[in-house]
């Protein structure tokens, strides 16, 4: 399970150090792709496989399903941690997420999210103001 928030710098070769506590979970490989809200999603290969199975069952005839599938799967890249626990982020994903120097790695249960530090701070600030309203809205879901 991934939880917590960690700030790391990208090196000059676009490598991002994964927090040490998560590296064992990713040692057999991982997949990074376009996420939502202009962040990147990083999944273990196992959780990626579960997600791909669900996405592959979306109706091909539905425009939103095709678009979501293209974005998620077409933007995906298999990655492995190097000996120092870093992953290489491809340029197209760095551009999508606006990653330049500092990134925030956020554990969100079955995935890690990789955010540009400035975007993360703005998103967090906005979300914190709305969290009580969000809790009421999702209360109907049994949370």
C-alpha positions as a printed Julia matrix, in Angstrom:
143×3 Matrix{Float64}:
   0.0    0.0     0.0
   1.32   3.41   -0.99
   0.68   6.33    1.37
   2.46   9.57    2.17
   3.94  12.57    0.4
   7.6   12.96   -0.57
   9.46  15.71   -2.42
  12.35  14.79   -4.71
  14.36  16.53   -7.4
  14.64  15.31  -10.97
  18.23  14.97  -12.06
  19.59  16.34  -15.34
  18.7   13.09  -17.13
  15.02  13.25  -16.04
  15.44  10.51  -13.45
  13.28  10.65  -10.35
  14.23   8.92   -7.11
  11.39   6.8    -5.78
  11.02   6.99   -1.98
  12.98   4.13   -0.41
   9.93   2.68    1.35
   8.25   2.0    -2.03
  11.18   0.52   -3.95
  10.61  -3.09   -2.9
   7.06  -2.94   -4.25
   8.39  -1.73   -7.6
  11.45  -3.99   -7.92
   9.75  -6.32  -10.41
   8.88  -3.34  -12.61
   6.28  -0.64  -12.89
   4.3    1.38  -15.39
   4.11   5.15  -15.49
   1.4    6.91  -17.5
  -0.63  10.08  -17.82
  -2.78  10.5   -14.76
  -5.63  12.84  -14.01
  -5.28  16.49  -12.99
  -1.97  16.71  -14.92
  -0.04  14.34  -12.71
   1.52  11.0   -13.58
   0.34   7.64  -12.25
   2.89   4.98  -11.34
   1.55   1.45  -10.86
   3.19  -1.83   -9.94
   3.0   -4.21  -12.87
   0.42  -6.27  -10.97
  -1.91  -3.32  -10.32
  -1.35  -2.06  -13.86
  -2.54  -5.42  -15.18
  -5.71  -5.2   -13.07
  -6.42  -1.69  -14.37
  -5.75  -2.64  -18.0
  -8.21  -5.52  -17.69
 -10.94  -3.12  -16.54
 -10.11  -0.52  -19.19
 -10.07  -3.14  -21.94
 -13.69  -3.94  -21.08
 -14.88  -0.37  -21.76
 -17.2   -0.1   -24.78
 -15.23   0.58  -27.96
 -18.2    2.39  -29.47
 -18.2    5.09  -26.78
 -16.11   8.15  -27.6
 -15.16   8.96  -23.97
 -14.09   5.36  -23.38
 -11.84   5.43  -26.45
 -10.31   8.75  -25.43
  -9.66   7.66  -21.87
  -8.17   4.37  -23.01
  -5.88   6.11  -25.52
  -4.65   8.58  -22.95
  -4.05   6.02  -20.23
  -2.62   3.15  -22.3
  -1.07   5.13  -25.14
   0.8    7.29  -22.68
   2.13   4.37  -20.66
   5.78   3.39  -20.34
   7.31   0.45  -18.51
  10.0    1.56  -16.03
  12.41  -0.09  -13.63
  14.22   1.38  -10.67
  17.97   1.59  -11.21
  20.49   0.69   -8.5
  19.86   4.04   -6.8
  16.08   3.68   -6.85
  15.47   6.11   -9.71
  13.13   5.8   -12.68
  13.58   7.51  -16.02
  10.62   9.64  -17.04
  10.12  10.04  -20.8
   9.98  13.59  -22.13
   6.33  13.4   -23.23
   5.26  12.5   -19.67
   7.45  15.21  -18.13
   5.84  17.75  -20.46
   2.32  16.46  -19.7
   2.87  16.81  -15.94
   4.88  20.05  -16.19
   7.8   18.44  -14.39
  10.98  20.46  -14.37
  13.08  20.31  -11.21
  11.08  19.3    -8.15
   8.45  16.6    -8.0
   6.15  15.42   -5.26
   5.52  11.68   -5.07
   2.17  10.98   -3.42
   1.1    7.52   -2.27
  -2.54   6.88   -3.15
  -3.17   3.28   -2.03
  -2.56   1.25   -5.22
  -0.56   3.84   -7.14
   1.94   6.62   -6.77
   1.15  10.0    -8.23
   3.98  12.18   -9.49
   3.27  15.9    -9.42
   5.18  19.01  -10.31
   5.82  20.61   -6.9
   4.12  23.92   -7.79
   1.05  22.2    -9.23
   0.83  19.91   -6.19
   0.91  22.84   -3.76
  -1.85  24.64   -5.67
  -3.96  21.47   -5.96
  -3.51  20.63   -2.26
  -4.41  24.13   -1.16
  -7.59  24.09   -3.23
  -8.56  20.58   -2.17
  -7.99  21.22    1.53
 -10.56  24.01    1.37
 -13.13  21.62   -0.11
 -12.41  18.41    1.8
 -15.42  18.69    4.13
 -17.77  19.22    1.19
 -16.14  16.28   -0.61
 -16.62  14.08    2.45
 -20.32  14.9     2.53
 -20.66  14.22   -1.2
 -19.0   10.8    -1.02
 -20.77   9.92    2.22
 -23.5    8.31    0.15
 -20.9    5.82   -1.08
 -20.43   4.51    2.45
 -17.16   6.3     3.18
